[in-house]
Amino acid sequence: MTHIHDQAMNYVYLQVLQRLLSFFSRAERTALQLMIQRLVVAAGGMERIGEFKVLAIQSGSRDSCYTLALLRAAQLSIAGRAPATFQLRVASLRLNSTSATALENIHRSYSALFLYDDPRVEVLMVDDREVLPFSHLAPISEAGRESNRLNLLMVGHRRTWSGPLHLWDDGYLASGEFYGQIARWDRGVDALISGDTPRQQKQFLDGLTRAAAKVGLRTSNHNETGYEQLFALLDELGSDCYRAIYPEPAQAAWRPAEQFEACRRATFIDVHDMLVSSLEERWPLLTEFLGFQPDELAVQLSDNEYVSPTISAHIRGLQACFVHGRSYESGIVEYLQRALVMMRRKRLPERLCEQAMEAFGNPAMLTDQRALASTEAQKNLGLSEAQLLCLIFSPFVEHGAGLERFLRQCHPGMLVAMPDLHRAMQGNPAPEQVLQWMVDVSGLSISLIGKLYRMALVPADWGRVPQPGLQTETADSADGTAVTNEWSAGH
């Protein structure tokens, strides 16, 4: 760039910083100074800050946008008082569950913070293991969509039918793999920075460990329950977390392959303790400056970020109907009741509780809601209602141990074909119509069903052995109240 251009851009960045700081409360200005100090210490001093590269993961959530705004303020503040500032890599993972709202929130926040044209900032996304420049307009690739769909099914089927409904654990596995690889890409980064709370960090690590167990990867015991152990855990899992669940290499390689460092050098910088916790204080910065458009109810009701509340409620309804012999409506009511308990335990505004009751508590709307949820699952996840039911029952693993139960509850007309179904899963010839039925009802190829057939069930607690003294049933929420795993339980 020319000197005149540099001067013009520096003026623009100064304007961005001044406007950004105008939205900061006194507490946020204090938090900003603490963040700068922490970054400078991690870099080894101000004289080395220009060589320091920080990775921030951007999901389009309220908290990730807010953390990014503080991080950008720190970068521009240092630039205004020192010869150089740290480099910033911001990266997003494209999954089937990534919503258009999230992508728009990411784009608006990047634009407001002037990230796109700043040479000190890399704005990236990963689609089907390919590192690309971020584009909110680009749809997920067909290869990426299919890979995500198959991973969801193959990981989700490795559970006992009566166990907890951790059907979306592939999201933890895909995210973990993404963190490990994007930290090594193009000369790597020095640190991952995150504002996740201790509870969120523990939830992610528990989910990642549970998902690793489902694909046959055991992990070592670690004393830490936060992201301090994340990269050590990712190093154990390797660059292809799905290698054991496919008969042959079915996943695309990470690419461009030549741009990945052989060794990772990143550490973790935790900033959750310096983020302003009051949503009211954050709101002007989020909405007026970053252009964030919230879906507050979805944020509060989601079991995790990999599936919408609509689909979560739908799964509960299907489980109540086909597993427990109750009505679909009773499952939705149970979902709503648990949601309200959680929301009030977290002392959320009553208006959100009222929104939840309006969304899921109107009996007259349940038939329409079921149809809408089924449509959403087909569109976003590529799964029909029949395939969701098959996933709930996981009938193929352990040599088809749950097959008869699944057929009796969902497809009694196929009971007479059980011998043919077992022959097909064993790799032997079977009638074409039986093979086609298996593909249609599961969403998987016969070879992948056969792979599941030869795999054992994975108990909910398989993977790491819990450390003495660690809490395994509860975790502290942000406001100090206990959050139990009952929310994820399937009964």
C-alpha positions in Angstrom: 0.0 0.0 0.0 1.1 3.6 -0.6 1.9 5.9 2.3 -1.2 8.0 1.5 -3.4 4.9 1.4 -1.9 3.8 4.7 -2.7 7.2 6.3 -6.2 7.1 5.0 -6.8 3.6 6.3 -5.3 4.4 9.7 -7.8 7.3 9.9 -10.6 4.9 9.1 -9.5 2.5 11.8 -9.3 5.4 14.3 -12.8 6.4 13.5 -14.0 2.8 13.9 -12.2 2.6 17.3 -13.7 5.9 18.5 -17.2 4.9 17.5 -16.8 1.4 19.0 -15.5 2.9 22.3 -18.5 5.3 22.4 -20.7 2.3 23.0 -18.5 1.0 25.9 -19.6 1.4 29.4 -17.1 2.1 32.2 -17.0 -1.6 33.0 -16.3 -2.5 29.4 -13.5 0.1 29.1 -11.9 -1.5 32.2 -12.3 -4.9 30.6 -10.7 -3.7 27.4 -7.6 -2.5 29.4 -7.4 -5.9 31.1 -7.7 -7.7 27.8 -4.9 -5.6 26.3 -2.7 -6.4 29.3 -3.4 -10.1 29.0 -2.6 -10.1 25.3 0.7 -8.2 25.8 1.8 -10.6 28.5 0.9 -13.6 26.4 2.9 -12.1 23.5 6.0 -11.7 25.7 5.9 -7.9 25.9 4.9 -5.0 23.8 8.0 -5.3 21.7 6.8 -8.7 20.4 3.1 -7.9 20.0 3.4 -7.3 16.2 4.6 -11.0 15.8 1.7 -12.4 17.9 -1.3 -13.9 16.1 -4.6 -14.6 17.9 -7.4 -17.0 16.7 -11.0 -16.1 17.4 -13.9 -18.5 16.5 -16.9 -16.8 15.2 -20.3 -18.6 15.2 -22.6 -15.7 14.8 -23.8 -16.0 18.3 -24.4 -13.0 20.6 -21.4 -13.8 22.8 -19.0 -14.5 19.9 -19.9 -11.2 18.3 -19.5 -9.4 21.5 -16.1 -11.0 22.3 -14.9 -10.1 18.8 -15.8 -6.5 19.3 -13.7 -6.3 22.4 -10.8 -8.1 20.7 -11.0 -5.7 17.7 -11.0 -2.7 20.2 -7.9 -4.1 21.8 -6.2 -4.6 18.4 -7.0 -1.0 17.3 -6.1 0.5 20.7 -2.7 -1.1 20.7 -2.2 0.1 17.0 -2.8 3.6 18.1 -0.2 3.6 20.8 2.5 1.2 19.6 4.5 0.7 16.3 2.6 -2.6 15.7 -0.4 -4.6 17.0 -1.3 -8.3 17.1 -2.5 -10.2 14.1 -6.1 -11.6 14.2 -7.5 -14.7 12.5 -11.3 -15.0 12.7 -12.7 -18.3 11.5 -16.1 -19.9 11.1 -17.1 -23.6 10.5 -19.9 -24.2 8.0 -22.2 -26.9 9.2 -25.7 -27.9 7.9 -27.1 -26.4 11.1 -25.5 -23.0 10.5 -28.4 -20.6 10.0 -28.8 -17.7 7.6 -29.3 -15.4 10.6 -25.9 -16.5 12.1 -24.2 -15.8 8.8 -25.8 -12.4 8.5 -24.7 -11.6 12.0 -21.2 -12.6 11.3 -21.1 -10.5 8.1 -22.6 -7.4 9.7 -20.2 -7.6 12.7 -17.2 -8.0 10.3 -18.3 -5.0 8.3 -18.9 -2.8 11.3 -15.5 -3.6 12.7 -13.8 -3.1 9.3 -12.2 -6.5 9.3 -12.5 -7.4 5.6 -9.8 -5.0 4.2 -7.5 -4.9 7.1 -4.2 -6.7 6.3 -3.8 -7.5 10.0 -6.9 -9.6 10.0 -7.7 -13.0 8.3 -11.4 -13.6 7.8 -11.8 -17.3 7.0 -14.4 -20.1 6.9 -14.0 -23.9 6.6 -16.4 -25.9 4.3 -15.9 -29.6 3.9 -12.3 -29.3 5.3 -11.3 -26.6 2.9 -10.1 -23.2 4.2 -11.7 -20.4 2.3 -12.2 -16.6 2.6 -15.4 -16.0 4.5 -18.5 -15.3 2.5 -22.0 -15.0 4.0 -23.6 -15.4 0.6 -21.9 -18.7 -0.3 -24.1 -21.7 0.5 -22.5 -24.7 2.0 -21.1 -27.0 -0.6 -23.0 -30.1 -1.6 -20.0 -32.2 -0.6 -19.9 -30.5 2.8 -23.7 -30.9 3.3 -23.5 -34.6 2.5 -20.4 -35.1 4.7 -22.1 -33.4 7.6 -25.3 -35.4 7.2 -23.4 -38.7 7.2 -21.2 -37.7 10.1 -24.3 -36.8 12.1 -25.9 -40.2 11.4 -22.8 -42.3 11.9 -22.0 -40.7 15.3 -25.6 -40.4 16.4 -26.3 -44.1 15.8 -23.6 -45.2 18.3 -25.8 -45.0 21.4 -28.1 -47.2 23.4 -31.7 -46.5 22.4 -32.7 -45.8 26.0 -29.7 -43.6 26.7 -29.4 -39.8 26.7 -30.4 -38.1 23.4 -27.0 -36.9 22.4 -27.9 -37.1 18.8 -25.8 -34.2 17.6 -22.4 -35.1 19.0 -20.9 -34.9 15.5 -21.1 -31.1 15.9 -18.6 -31.3 18.8 -16.3 -33.6 16.9 -16.4 -31.4 13.7 -15.8 -28.3 15.8 -12.9 -29.8 17.7 -11.3 -31.0 14.4 -11.8 -27.5 13.0 -10.2 -25.8 16.0 -7.1 -28.0 15.8 -6.7 -27.5 12.0 -7.4 -23.8 11.7 -4.8 -23.2 14.4 -2.2 -24.9 12.2 -3.1 -23.4 8.9 -0.8 -21.0 7.1 2.0 -20.7 9.7 -0.4 -21.2 12.5 -1.5 -19.0 15.4 0.0 -18.3 18.8 -3.2 -18.4 20.9 -6.9 -19.2 20.8 -8.9 -16.6 22.6 -12.4 -17.3 24.0 -15.0 -15.7 26.2 -16.9 -19.0 26.9 -17.8 -19.4 30.5 -16.4 -22.3 32.5 -19.7 -24.1 32.2 -19.6 -23.7 28.4 -16.0 -24.9 28.2 -16.8 -28.0 30.3 -19.9 -28.7 28.2 -17.9 -28.6 25.0 -15.1 -30.8 26.3 -17.6 -33.3 27.6 -19.4 -33.3 24.3 -16.1 -33.7 22.4 -14.9 -36.6 24.6 -18.3 -38.3 24.3 -18.3 -37.9 20.5 -14.7 -39.2 20.3 -15.8 -42.3 22.2 -18.6 -42.9 19.7 -16.1 -43.0 16.8 -13.8 -45.3 18.7 -11.2 -42.8 19.9 -10.3 -43.0 23.6 -8.8 -40.0 25.2 -6.5 -39.5 28.2 -7.7 -38.3 31.6 -7.1 -34.6 32.2 -7.5 -32.7 35.4 -8.6 -29.5 33.8 -12.2 -28.9 32.8 -11.5 -25.8 30.7 -9.9 -25.1 27.3 -6.4 -25.3 28.9 -6.6 -29.0 27.9 -8.3 -28.5 24.5 -5.3 -28.6 22.2 -3.7 -31.5 24.1 -7.0 -33.4 23.6 -7.2 -32.4 19.9 -3.6 -33.6 19.4 -4.7 -37.0 20.7 -7.6 -37.1 18.3 -5.6 -36.3 15.2 -6.6 -34.5 12.0 -9.2 -37.0 10.9 -11.6 -37.7 13.8 -13.9 -39.9 11.6 -11.3 -42.3 10.3 -12.6 -45.3 12.3 -16.2 -45.1 11.3 -16.0 -45.4 7.5 -15.0 -48.5 5.6 -12.5 -46.5 3.6 -11.4 -42.9 3.5 -14.7 -41.1 2.7 -13.9 -37.7 4.0 -12.2 -35.0 2.0 -8.6 -34.2 3.1 -7.9 -30.9 4.8 -6.8 -28.4 2.2 -4.9 -26.7 0.8 -2.7 -29.5 2.3 0.6 -27.7 1.8 -0.5 -24.8 3.9 -0.9 -26.7 7.2 1.9 -26.6 9.7 3.2 -30.0 10.9 3.1 -28.9 14.6 0.7 -26.8 16.5 2.0 -24.1 18.8 -1.1 -22.4 20.0 -2.0 -21.8 23.6 -5.3 -20.6 25.2 -6.2 -17.2 26.5 -9.3 -17.1 28.6 -11.2 -13.8 28.7 -14.6 -14.8 30.1 -13.8 -13.2 33.4 -13.4 -9.8 31.9 -16.6 -9.7 29.8 -19.5 -7.6 31.1 -22.2 -10.1 32.1 -25.2 -7.8 31.9 -27.1 -8.2 28.6 -28.6 -4.8 29.0 -25.1 -3.3 29.0 -24.1 -5.2 25.9 -27.2 -4.6 24.0 -26.5 -1.1 22.4 -23.1 -2.3 21.2 -24.5 -5.5 19.8 -27.6 -4.1 18.0 -26.7 -0.5 17.2 -23.0 -0.9 16.3 -22.6 -4.5 15.2 -26.1 -4.8 13.7 -26.7 -8.0 15.6 -30.2 -9.4 15.1 -31.0 -11.8 18.0 -33.1 -14.9 18.2 -33.2 -14.8 22.0 -35.6 -17.7 22.4 -33.5 -20.0 20.2 -30.3 -19.1 22.2 -32.0 -19.9 25.5 -33.8 -23.1 24.5 -31.1 -24.8 22.4 -29.6 -28.0 23.9 -26.5 -27.0 22.1 -25.6 -24.8 19.1 -25.8 -27.6 16.6 -29.6 -28.0 16.5 -32.5 -25.6 16.7 -35.1 -25.7 19.5 -37.7 -26.6 17.0 -35.9 -29.8 16.1 -35.0 -30.5 19.7 -38.7 -30.3 20.7 -39.7 -32.4 17.7 -37.2 -35.1 18.8 -38.8 -35.1 22.2 -42.2 -35.5 20.7 -41.1 -38.4 18.5 -39.4 -40.1 21.4 -42.5 -39.7 23.7 -44.7 -41.2 20.9 -42.6 -44.1 19.7 -40.3 -45.0 22.5 -42.4 -44.3 25.6 -45.9 -45.0 24.1 -47.2 -41.6 25.0 -48.5 -38.8 22.7 -46.4 -36.6 20.6 -47.9 -33.7 22.4 -46.8 -35.0 25.8 -43.1 -34.9 24.6 -43.5 -31.3 23.5 -45.0 -30.4 26.9 -42.2 -32.1 28.7 -39.7 -30.2 26.6 -41.4 -26.9 27.4 -41.6 -27.7 31.1 -37.9 -28.5 31.3 -37.1 -25.3 29.2 -39.1 -23.2 31.6 -37.3 -24.7 34.6 -33.9 -23.9 33.0 -34.9 -20.4 32.0 -36.2 -19.5 35.4 -33.2 -21.1 37.1 -31.0 -18.7 35.0 -33.3 -15.8 36.0 -34.2 -14.9 32.4 -36.8 -12.2 31.7 -40.3 -13.5 32.1 -41.1 -12.3 28.5 -38.8 -15.1 27.2 -40.7 -17.6 29.3 -43.9 -16.3 27.8 -42.4 -16.6 24.3 -41.5 -20.2 25.0 -45.0 -21.0 26.1 -46.4 -19.3 23.0 -44.0 -21.2 20.7 -44.5 -24.7 22.2 -47.5 -24.6 24.6 -50.4 -24.0 22.2 -52.2 -27.4 21.7 -54.0 -26.1 18.6 -50.7 -25.4 16.9 -48.9 -28.7 17.6 -49.9 -30.4 14.3 -48.6 -27.5 12.3 -45.5 -27.4 14.5 -44.8 -31.0 13.8 -45.0 -30.5 10.1 -42.8 -27.4 10.2 -40.2 -29.1 12.4 -40.1 -32.1 10.0 -39.7 -29.7 7.1 -36.8 -27.9 8.9 -35.1 -31.1 9.7 -35.3 -32.2 6.0 -34.1 -28.8 4.8 -31.3 -28.1 7.2 -30.1 -31.6 8.3 -31.2 -33.6 5.2 -33.2 -36.0 7.4 -36.8 -37.1 7.1 -39.0 -37.9 10.0 -38.5 -41.6 9.4 -34.7 -41.1 9.5 -34.9 -39.2 12.7 -36.9 -42.0 14.2 -34.3 -44.5 13.1 -31.6 -42.3 14.7 -33.5 -42.2 17.9 -33.7 -46.0 18.1 -30.2 -46.7 16.7 -31.2 -50.2 15.6 -28.1 -51.3 13.7 -25.2 -51.3 16.2 -24.3 -54.4 18.2 -25.3 -56.7 15.3 -28.7 -55.2 15.1 -29.5 -55.6 18.8 -32.2 -52.9 18.7 -33.7 -53.9 15.3 -36.7 -55.8 16.5 -37.7 -53.1 19.0 -37.4 -50.5 16.2 -39.5 -52.5 13.8 -42.2 -53.3 16.3 -42.6 -49.6 17.3 -42.2 -47.9 13.9 -42.4 -50.4 11.1 -44.3 -53.5 12.2 -44.9 -54.6 8.6 -41.2 -55.2 8.2 -40.9 -57.7 11.0 -41.3 -60.5 8.5 -38.2 -59.2 6.7 -35.9 -59.4 9.7 -33.9 -62.3 8.4 -33.3 -60.5 5.1 -32.3 -57.3 7.0 -29.7 -59.2 9.0 -28.4 -60.8 5.9 -28.0 -57.5 4.2 -26.2 -55.9 7.2 -23.9 -58.9 7.2 -22.9 -58.2 3.6 -24.9 -61.1 2.1 -27.4 -60.9 -0.8 -30.9 -59.7 0.0 -34.0 -58.7 -2.0 -33.6 -55.3 -3.7 -36.8 -53.9 -2.1 -35.4 -54.7 1.4 -32.1 -52.9 0.5 -33.9 -49.9 -0.7 -36.1 -49.8 2.4 -33.0 -49.8 4.6 -31.5 -46.9 2.7 -34.7 -44.9 2.7 -35.4 -45.4 6.4 -31.9 -44.7 7.6 -30.4 -42.2 5.2 -27.3 -44.4 5.0 -25.8 -46.7 2.4 -25.9 -50.4 2.9 -22.1 -50.5 3.5 -22.3 -47.8 6.2 -25.2 -49.7 7.9 -23.1 -52.8 7.8 -20.3 -50.8 9.4 -22.6 -49.8 12.3 -23.8 -53.5 12.5 -20.3 -54.6 13.3 -19.7 -51.8 15.9 -20.5 -52.1 19.6 -22.9 -49.8 21.5 -21.2 -46.9 23.3 -22.5 -46.4 26.8 -23.2 -42.8 27.7 -20.2 -42.7 30.1 -17.7 -44.4 27.9 -14.5 -42.5 26.9 -12.5 -40.8 29.7 -12.6 -42.1 33.2 -14.0 -39.3 35.4 -11.3 -37.8 37.7 -11.9 -38.1 41.5 -13.7 -35.1 42.8 -14.8 -33.8 39.4 -18.5 -32.8 39.0 -20.0 -35.1 36.4 -23.6 -34.5 37.0 -23.7 -30.7 37.5 -22.0 -27.6 36.3 -22.3 -24.1 37.5 -24.1 -21.7 35.2 -23.0 -18.1 34.7 -25.1 -16.9 37.6 -23.9 -19.6 40.0 -27.0 -21.9 39.9 -26.6 -25.6 39.2 -27.5 -27.0 35.8 -28.0 -30.7 35.7 -27.6 -33.1 32.9 -31.3 -34.0 33.1 -31.9 -31.5 30.3 -30.1 -33.8 27.9 -31.5 -37.0 29.4 -33.8 -39.1 27.2 -36.2 -40.1 29.9 
